């Protein structure tokens, strides 16, 4: 009686997926493993956090802060790679560096390349930077939404294969086979063959 239960418990603990069970038995907090296709780069900022940073930067500029003070005010709340770039840009602008040179630091980040282009263009032309940064934040959010919708649609397509493989044999066994057996019985009883 106890032998089958002990064998099942041992199998659960020994299987490759049993690490979660072992953690729970030890009382450790379970960790969430990242999917294999998820980006593993720690320096990839969250696009919505970047959009929030752009909104905050636009609000600081609309309030009348100079670009160096606005970048310095936003840098502590920005995601990691962007915060370092904004801090260096703010320091360069505060020291009196050319705006084109100072914003080149931000141009090295893929998420903020457009911000650097807008800031350099604004420094050359004297146009207001705050409205352009607000539009950039909206574009960043729209891109994040498009990526999320595409991932959800891709998941829907990927799940249809296993579901089809599960339901097709059941459909054949419960839908087609009884009809064929019923027709075969009538045909064979009628003496047609």
C-alpha positions in Angstrom: 0.0 0.0 0.0 2.7 2.5 0.9 5.2 1.3 -1.7 3.3 2.9 -4.7 2.8 6.2 -2.9 6.5 6.3 -1.9 7.5 5.5 -5.6 5.3 8.4 -6.8 6.7 10.8 -4.3 10.2 9.8 -5.2 9.5 10.2 -8.9 8.1 13.7 -8.3 11.2 14.7 -6.4 13.7 13.1 -8.9 12.2 14.4 -12.2 13.8 17.4 -13.8 10.8 19.5 -13.1 11.0 18.5 -9.4 13.1 21.5 -8.5 10.0 23.6 -7.7 8.7 20.8 -5.5 12.0 20.5 -3.7 12.1 24.3 -3.1 8.6 24.2 -1.7 9.5 21.4 0.6 12.5 23.3 1.9 10.4 26.4 2.3 12.3 28.5 -0.1 10.5 31.1 -2.2 9.9 29.9 -5.7 11.7 31.7 -8.4 10.2 32.4 -11.8 12.3 31.1 -14.6 12.5 33.2 -17.7 11.2 31.6 -20.9 13.9 30.5 -23.3 12.9 33.0 -26.0 12.8 36.0 -23.5 15.7 38.5 -23.8 18.3 37.7 -21.2 20.2 41.0 -21.4 20.1 42.7 -18.1 20.7 46.1 -19.8 17.5 46.0 -21.8 15.2 48.6 -20.3 11.4 48.2 -20.0 9.9 50.2 -22.9 7.1 51.5 -20.7 9.6 52.6 -18.1 11.5 54.4 -20.8 8.2 56.1 -22.0 7.5 57.2 -18.4 11.0 58.7 -18.2 10.3 60.5 -21.5 7.1 61.9 -20.1 8.8 63.0 -16.9 11.6 64.7 -19.0 8.9 66.4 -21.1 7.1 67.7 -18.0 10.4 69.0 -16.5 11.2 70.9 -19.8 7.6 72.3 -20.0 8.0 73.5 -16.4 10.9 75.6 -17.6 13.9 73.7 -16.4 17.0 73.8 -18.6 17.9 70.5 -20.4 20.8 69.8 -18.0 18.6 70.2 -14.8 15.7 68.3 -16.4 18.0 65.3 -17.3 19.6 65.4 -13.8 16.1 65.4 -12.2 14.8 62.5 -14.3 18.0 60.3 -14.2 17.4 58.8 -10.7 13.9 57.4 -11.7 14.9 56.2 -15.1 15.7 52.5 -15.9 19.3 51.5 -15.4 21.1 52.1 -18.7 19.1 55.2 -19.5 19.7 56.7 -16.1 23.4 56.5 -16.4 23.3 58.1 -19.9 21.0 60.9 -18.7 23.2 61.5 -15.7 26.3 61.8 -17.9 24.5 64.0 -20.4 23.3 66.3 -17.6 26.8 66.5 -16.2 28.2 67.4 -19.7 25.5 70.0 -20.3 26.0 71.5 -16.8 29.8 71.8 -17.6 29.0 73.7 -20.7 29.6 71.1 -23.4 28.1 71.4 -26.8 24.6 70.0 -26.8 25.3 67.8 -29.8 28.3 66.3 -28.0 26.4 65.9 -24.7 23.4 64.2 -26.2 25.7 61.7 -28.1 26.0 59.8 -24.8 22.3 59.0 -24.9 22.5 58.0 -28.6 24.5 54.9 -27.6 21.3 53.4 -26.1 19.0 51.8 -28.6 15.9 52.9 -26.7 16.9 56.5 -26.6 18.5 57.0 -30.0 15.5 59.1 -31.2 15.7 61.2 -28.0 19.3 62.1 -28.8 18.4 63.0 -32.4 15.6 65.2 -31.2 17.7 66.9 -28.6 20.5 67.6 -31.1 18.0 69.0 -33.6 16.4 71.1 -30.9 19.8 72.5 -29.8 20.6 73.4 -33.4 17.3 75.0 -34.3 16.0 76.3 -31.0 12.7 74.4 -31.3 10.9 73.3 -28.2 12.0 69.8 -27.1 9.2 69.0 -24.6 6.4 68.3 -27.2 8.7 66.2 -29.3 9.7 64.1 -26.2 6.0 63.7 -25.3 5.3 62.4 -28.8 8.3 60.1 -28.5 6.8 58.7 -25.2 3.5 58.0 -26.9 5.4 56.2 -29.8 7.3 54.2 -27.3 4.1 53.0 -25.6 2.5 52.2 -29.0 5.5 50.1 -29.9 5.3 48.3 -26.6 1.6 47.6 -27.2 2.3 46.3 -30.7 4.9 44.0 -29.4 2.6 42.7 -26.7 -0.2 42.1 -29.2 2.1 40.3 -31.6 3.4 38.1 -28.8 -0.2 37.3 -27.7 -1.2 36.5 -31.3 1.9 34.3 -31.7 1.0 32.4 -28.5 -2.5 31.8 -29.9 -1.1 30.4 -33.1 1.5 28.2 -31.2 -1.1 26.7 -28.9 -3.3 25.6 -31.7 -0.9 22.9 -32.8 -0.9 20.9 -29.5 -4.6 21.5 -29.1 -5.2 20.1 -32.6 -3.1 17.1 -31.8 -5.1 16.5 -28.6 -8.6 17.0 -30.1 -8.1 15.3 -33.6 -7.7 11.8 -32.2 -10.7 12.3 -29.9 -12.7 13.6 -32.9 -11.7 10.6 -35.0 -12.5 8.1 -32.2 -15.7 9.7 -31.0 -17.1 11.2 -34.2 -15.9 9.3 -37.3 -15.3 5.7 -36.1 -18.8 5.2 -34.7 -20.3 6.5 -38.0 -18.0 4.2 -40.1 -18.8 1.2 -37.8 -22.6 1.9 -38.1 -22.5 2.3 -41.8 -20.3 -0.8 -42.2 -22.7 -2.8 -40.1 -25.6 -1.8 -42.3 -23.7 -2.5 -45.5 -22.5 -5.9 -44.4 -25.9 -6.9 -43.0 -27.6 -5.9 -46.2 -25.5 -8.2 -48.2 -24.0 -5.7 -50.5 -20.5 -7.0 -50.1 
